[in-house]
Amino acid sequence: MGNLILQYEEAKKNSKQHMQNGQIPAYLNALLEMNKYKRLIVAVVAN
C-alpha cells in the first residue's frame, strides 16, 4: 500500500513538472499513470 502511494505521488510530481514545461502529451500520460495508481489504491483499501 505504501509503495502505491509513493508511486502515485511521484506520478503527481511528474505531471506538475510536465505541465509547467508545456509538455502536454507527457502531462496526459502522467495523469493516466496517476489514475492507474489511484484505482489500485482504492482497490487495495476496499479489500
Secondary structure as UniProt FT lines:
FT   HELIX           2..21
FT   HELIX           24..46
//
